[in-house]
Amino acid sequence: MILVWLILILLLGGLLSWLASRWNVLLARWIALGAVAVNFVLTAGIWFGNPVPVGWVAELDLEWIPRFGIHFHLALDGLSLLMLLLTFFLGMLGVLCSWKEISYRPGFFHFNLLWVLAGITGVFLTMDLFLFYFFWEVMLIPMYFLIGIWGHANRIYAAFKFFIFTQASGLFMLLAILSLYYVQAQQTGVYSFDYFDFLETPLPFKTAQWLMFGFLIAFIVKLPAFPFHNWLPDAHGEAPTAGSLVLAGLLLKTGAYGLLRFVVPLFPEPAMAFAPWGMLMGVIGILYGGKLAFAQNDLKRLIAYTSVSHMGFVMLGVFAFTELAYQGVVMQMITHGISTGALFLLAGMLYERTHTRDITRMGGLWKSSPALGAAMMVFVMASLGLPGLGNFIAEFLTLNGSWPANRLLTALAAVGLVIATVYSLRIMQKVFFGPMPQTWPAADLKPREYLIMIPLIAAIIWLGLFPQKTIETSGHAVTEISLKKGGSR
Amino acid sequence: MTLWLIPALPYLGALILILAGSKLSKQMAGIIGCGSMGLSALWTGVTGIAFLSGGREPVRLQLWEWFDVAGWNPGVTLYFDSLSLVFTFVITFVGFLIHVYSTGYMARDEGFNRFFAYLNLFVGSMLMLVLADNLLLLYLGWEGVGLCSYLLIGFWYQDPANGAAARKAFIVTRIGDTAFAIGLFMLFQTLGTLNIGAILAEAGSALSGDGAASWPGGPAGATAIALLLVGGAVGKSAQIPLQTWLPDAMAGPTPVSALIHAATMVTAGVYLIARMHGIFELSPVSMQVVSLIGTITLLVAGCSALCQSDLKRVLAYSTISQIGYMFLALGLGAWSAAIFHFFTHAFFKALLFLGAGAIIESLHHEQNIFRMGGLRKELPVVFITFLIGSASLAALPLVTAGFFSKDQILWMAFAGEHGSLGLWIAASVGAFLTALYTFRMVFVTFWGETKTPVTHRPGKAMTIPLIILALFSLLAGFIEVPHNLGHITLFSSFLASVLPSPELITDSLLMEWMSQAAAALLTLGGIGLAYEYYVRNPQSLAGMKRNTGALQRFFHSGFGFDRLYDSLLIQPYTWLARVNRRDITDSLYTGLARFSIWLHRQSAQTQTGILRHYLLGAAIGALIILTISIFI
């Protein structure tokens, strides 16, 4: 039952916050923060109860539309548990970072923010594919509003682009889900959208391949993989800080999660056949995204392209089919969520101080804001994969696990480490070092900003030095997935 | 079992300085910085004595299990044996002296606390590097020192040139690190572990079996792994072709150049190869590559040092050249000779850099040696210690540490099993160049007339480390003396449990005397030539400048490597970034959008509002449908 509550609290919290904003904006903010915090505590409670979950920790299966075999089926294993922890952790920070930034219609803003989070929560929990598609859409529409209403200058264009890309690709998935439903009914006579039923459905290779592409396209557009990444820099660049945080930290992860949860287990053979292409897309994404990040002057676009580069590692790892690589992918989802989320938060803080996102106009800010600079340094280093920070574990595991699958592509992906260094150091140089072209209002981190950055820094260091806790949590689920394909390591 | 304290103390110091940095007074920050280093050095001493007196058994200490995925469970585990002890001793001891010196050197800098935070962070990471029990943890230290090097080169961040030098150092070494990482992937695939002991055991059993053929990855696999490790080593140790970052790294404060870019971090590559010697022994090709890289580097850097006018750049090129000697020794299989040269080099090069720092500070940040001069009388302590360091660098026979360590390498280049006359000649020419450029620097700086007045004299915090390092630069050599001069092998027998001793193909005493005599003559000749040109007869230089100007400029630029890489890599990359800033793939989608709009416009034109057109359309449509339904 707790799983429903996780979603309901967010939905109700969003509504309540909207209502409350009519009387008191501060109350609305506190309600939103409280709702996410309650969810975080609940999820953390589950985690402490099951630090090493085996199989499904919690499950709920209700009939929804029995005529069509549609269930309200939620289930939680180690992988979804980690994803939820990340969701609520970043969700709280998303509310906190909007505290001062969002003053236009804050109630509706928080409504949308919480509903996006609810959609994401649903996506990570659902075991019924009809319901999955439902939540997939629930994520999309509030996000569209977040970008379109509270974004920067070019927000309408970005919101449309985001919507069309994800909606169009999502339709392919809907087609695939429906076909799967009918193919299964044809073969077994059972009308069901249930994930566990689909796992058992034997599919001819050709059919499976077509269906896989339906799912694949939705997930790799969301991820995003080259060449479907074009919506991302616009959406990230134009979204408000909390929007970018949720987009980069969480929405992209639903794509990665979909690959691990659905594409590989449901269609193992076609996925294997697609693997070299998938890895190639990953490598191109890593290198091409890194190159584009280096070329940007808009800080938020720059960070957006680093996401393209980092998500290339996810593609590479998912299609390497080794346990090491899968565990690396899971770590990458979490550490990228934290590090890139943090970079967007920092970009937001810089924007509040300088009112520009153009890094060529910044410079020398270390002098006035050393703490801000230090925080940026930590996450810039995380983004280039410095050992001791979580991203290193993720990237090293992914690359080490991909090496046996394809040496050439892994070596090329490793070149991405150099490219990441080039673009990452450029950020530090342009923003914090060098001479100060104009005097910015001298303001270092304020207490609320410390409250945002300290947990993020602690988390990224903890994940780098003590990743075992996290790895154990998802370990069983990841082993299950990697066993789906011949049990190769 | 308190080994962990050695790296933990500097890390703790760094943590305190980072968290409370802005609130601490300079005095307090200095105490924390030097204190944590001093304690770490002290603890190294205690651990070292316990190690020496306790049967010299290697100590392994697992702090925690880093992670465990699919049966691979690298630990955060420290490993302490005689090789780690040598490095740990140098890092903590020289590190402590440089910390003390820095309290004087940086006293008036506003970033004082930040400086010590970075410096402590560096020492902690460097200690992790040399104490790591597996290559993944070593990689952590390896990248950690790279970060600190970046932070400290760009310490004075307001000057964009410093930032460029810092980024160059990080990026160039990262290229090597990536090769290193790929080597780790290969090693892991071959053996399923990155534990150094396990790898060496496997290599050892392959070596005692039928050589590289019984290595799980085959001879080609062993060579590939070894060469990839060399890739990492040449990056960190500034060897050709990745040497270009080190001269620019001199943009950092001088104590940093002394500690990181001379004494410790840049020798990490030497440590890596010595530590992984088992893999290299399986692959003669990779050994040859290492000795070739070392030889070329020591000559190229020696020539470049000869034509620099910036005091710190002379020393930087000299560092590259001396590490070239270490690489040569490694390639010859003279493992302990390489480590011995590292050991003596750490003292005299740190001394020279600290001396240079004292000079630069006294002359109000003047670094051009041709605007110095006559400092012999103005800065006597600096002069004498600098002279001792230079003598040691130039390998002045019998009295300096540098002589004994370099002599060993020269002799191995001739008489070792992988040695050859060619390598010996190259190494000897290098010795001559070393003496020449070193004493050119000394004579130009300290002799002649005063060109810049001394405005400031170094205090005790700066001179005492100089004196201690000078003593070590003289005396450290006597723990390893060739057998024709007294035969002391304290150092090599100390390392014998870790590093195999090389085999000699000649042990002719006469040849050894001849080799030493030749080296001694070359050194003295180099000093004499420098004296002739820079003290007795400086006007002859002008003629030389006329005749060899182009060559001198070529040497000065470090053989044009920077320009090569600029046009080969940097320009194309930035060009690509510039022309494709807006992402060409986006035009696919904007094109699609534009096509839809166009299509929309076209079909909108049919909406004319004229009823006849609509009727006509409907009729044609009906006709087409009818036709189709008839014929199908």
Interface residues (C-beta under 8 A of the other chain):
Chain A: K161 F226 P227 H229 N230 P233 K291 L292 F294 A295 Q296 T322 E323 L324 Q327 G364 W366 K367 P370 A374 M381 L384 L386 P387 G388 F392 I393 F396 L397 L399 N400 W403 P404 T410 A411 A414 V415 L417 V418 T421 V422 L425 R426 Q429 F432 F433 G434 P435 M436 L465 F466 P467 Q468 I471 G475 R489
Chain B: I18 S22 W64 E65 W66 F67 D68 V69 A70 G71 W72 V76 R114 L136 Y139 L140 W142 E143 G144 L147 Y150 G154 Y157 Q158 D159 P160 G163 A166 R167 F170 I171 R174 I175 D177 T178 A181 I182 L184 F185 M186 F188 Q189 Y573 L576 A577 R578 N580 R581 D583 T585 D586 L588 Y589
